[in-house]
Amino acid sequence: MKIAIDLGGTNMRVGLTDGATVVDTVIEPCPAQEPEEVVLAQLKRQIAQLMRPEVTGIGVGVPSVVDCQQGIVYNVANIPSWQEVHLKEALEREFGVPAAVNNDANCFALGAWRYGEGKGTQNMVGLTIGTGIGAGIIIDGKLYNGVNTGAGEIGSLPYLDADYEFYCSSRFFSKLHGDTGANFAKLALAGDKEAQAVWQEFGTHVGNLMKAVLFTYAPEAIIIGGGIANAFALYEAPMRQQLSTFPYPENVAATRIQPSTLPNAAMLGASILH
């Protein structure tokens, strides 16, 4: 059994896992604006609630760049006090089992690859589309981190007058169209033509994002997670229309693109970091 953690600025999700099964969870709001030690103390309390003798390790996914070898997290998104936290050392000292730390998008990719829609592939990209864009890269059956888990930051590539993250995440809806993706989804599903047009535009941008992934990695599969994955049906057609202009149609045909249906994919990925 492992303790697996999906750490975010909104919620801290700690699970007890046994293979592909999340046996139990403790989910609490993250005290994101508190000092470093307050956030860490709450995380330890949540872990302690699930700790038992059968646990052989702790895995953590964090929205930040990570020194995986030393388990140091830097500049954690939405937790301002976590500028440099020696998380691996702190957890191993507290609980006496090995701890591993990685980027949260990498954990999603690992989970989707081992237990979800990416199972059986050797080369896969896990793409999280939500408040931002994250990506985890599996190459030859192994997670590719790069330096400080910096590989796969597709969202930060320049695109139009900004970057892909601006046009292919929730920012597209809030910054350009003045409402949330969730509200646009409700309206579109209810038949609102203007909302449907917004999703058409979004899908075109996502199609260009997929082209960037294909040019860079040419994977067997692109598995989409994050909040906007749930609305895949609203933007799949324009996404695929845009992909039809890709110069290597054989590569498009060879790449499976689909949303993840695996619950707790990031948590399960964190459980197999060791």
N, C-alpha and C positions, 0 to 999 in steps of 0.2 A: 504494500500500500504506500501511497505517496500523499503528501500535502501539496496541493496545487493552488496557485494564487494568480488571479487576474486583477491587477491593481490599476484603478483608474481614479481620476480626479473627482468623479461623482460617487462611485461605489467601490468598496474593497470587497472582493469576492474570494473567499477562501473555501476550498473543497477538499474532501477526503476522497481519493480516487483509488479504484482497484481495476487496473487495465482500462478498458473503455467505459467503465461505469463510474459516475460520480455518486458516491455512497451517501454523502451528507454535505451540506454547505452552511456557511455562516456568512451572510451578506449584510454589511452595514454601510451607512453613508461615510464617505471619507472626510475627515476633518481637514480639508485641503488647505485652508488658510492658517492652520496652526503651525507652531514650530516643528522642526524636523523630528524631535524626540517624541512629541505628542502623537504624530502620525505613526511612527515606528512602534510606540507602545500599544496603540490600538491594534496594529497588525499582529503583534505578538499575542495579544489577548485573544484575537480571533483564531489564530493558529492553535493556541493552547486548548481551546474548546474542542478541537478535533483531534488533537494529538493522542496517540495510543502506542503501545509497544510494537505493534506490527509495522509502523511507519518507518520506511527505510531512507527517505529523502524528502526534500522540499524543493519545489520548482516555482519560480516567480516570473511572470510576464509583466513588464513595466513599460509605459509609454515614454520611452526616453532612449538615448544612446547608452550603451552598456559595455563596460569592460568585462567580457564574459569570464576571462581567466581569473580575475580577482573579484568578480561579482560586485563591481562598483557601478552605481547608476548616477548619471549626470543630467541635470536640468530637466527634471521630470515634468511632462506637460500637465498643467493645471494644478500642480502642487509646488508652489513657489519656493518653499523652504527646502525642498529636496534638490539642492544644487550638486552635492557630492555625498552620496550615502554609501557606506561600505556595507551593503545589505547582506551579502553572503557571509561575511565574518560575523555580523551581528546575529543572524539567525542560527548559524552553526554553534556559536557560543551559548546561545539561549537554549537550544533544543538538542544539541548533541548528535545531530544527523547531518549528512552532507546536504548542502544547498547549492542550487544553480539558478542563475539569473539571466534573463534575455529580454529582448524587445518584445512587446505584446503582439505586434503583427507577425513576427517570426513564430511566436507560440501558436497563433491562429493557423499559420501555414503548416506547422508541424502536426497539429491536431487534425486538420483537414486531410493531410497526406497520409497519416497513419490510420486514422479511424473513419474518415469521411469520404467525400466525393473524389478526393485525390488519391485514394488507395489504389495501389498497383502501378502508379506512374513512377518514373525515375527523374523526370524533370517537370517541375510544377511551380506555378506562382500562386500564392495566396494573397488576394487583394482585399483589403478592408476599406469599405467606402462608408463613411459616416460623417462625423464632425470634421474629419480630415481624411487623407489617403495614407494608408500604410501598405507595405508589401513585404512578404517573406518569400525567400527564394530557395527552392529545393533543386540541387544540381547533382546528378548521378546518385540519387538516393540519400543525399546528405544536405542538411541545412547550411546554406552559405551565408556567413555573417558579414564578411568584410571586416574592416577595422572598426572596433567599437560598435558592432551591429549596424554600421552605416550603409550597408549594401541594400539596394532595393528601394531607395527613396524616390520612386517614380513620381510621386506627387509634387516634388519640388523642382522637377524639370520645367524649364520655361515653356509656356504655351500661351499663344495670343499675346495679350498685354499683361499677363500675370504668370500663373503656373497651372499645372493640371489640378492641383488641390483646390484652387479657387473655383474652377469650372466643373469639377467632378465630385464634389462633396456637398455637404449641407450648405456650405457657403454660397453655392450657386443659387439656391432658393432664397436664402435670407438676404444676401448682399445684392443680388441682381433683380430679384422678383418680390422681395419684401414679405415673405412668409416662410413657414417651415416646410420641409419636404413631406412631413406627415400630413399636413393640411392640404398640400397640393395633391397628394395621393388620394385622400378622401374625395376631394372635388373631382379628380379625374375619373375615379371609379364610379362616381355618381353621374358621369356623363358631361361634366363641364368641359366645353371645347377649349377654353383658354388654358385651363389647367393641363389638359391633354397636350396642348401645343408646347407648354413649358417642359413637359416630360419628353416630348419629341426632341426639343433643343438639347436637353440634358443628355439624352441617349446618343446624340451626334457627338457631343464632347467625350462621352465615355468610349465611344467607338474609336476616337482618336487616341485616347489613353490606352486602349487595348492594342492599337497599332504600335505604340511606343514599347509596350511589353513584348509584342511579337518581334519587333526589330531587335530588341535588346537580348531576349532570352530564348525565343522560339520554343516555348514549353509545350508539353503534351496536354496540359490542362491549366486553365486559369479559374480558380475557385474564389468566388466573391463572398465576403462576409461583411459585417457591419450593419448598421441600421437600415441603410438604403438597399441592401441585398433583398430585403423583404418586398421591395417594389419592382423587382426585376422585370416582371411582365409589362410594366408601364414603359420601360425604356429599351427592352431587348430588341424590338424591331428596328428602331433607328440606329441602335448600336451596330446591328448586323449589316444594315444598309451601308453604314460608313465603312465597315470592314470589307465590304465587297469591292472597295477601291484599293485595297492593299495590293502591292505589286506582286506578291507571291501567293496566289490563291491556294496553292497546295498546302502552304503552311497554315493558312486560316482553316482549311478543311481538316487538317491534322490536329488542331487545337480545340479541345473541348472547353467551352466557356459556360459556367453555370453557377448559380448561387449555392452556398452551403446550407444544408438542412441539419447539420450536426449540432445539437445543443452543447453548449460549453466547450466549443472547439478550442478556444484559447487556453482554457483551464486544462483541458486534456493534453494540449501541446506542452504546457508548462510541466506537466507530470512526467514527460519523457525527455526532459532536457539532460538528464544524467546519462 
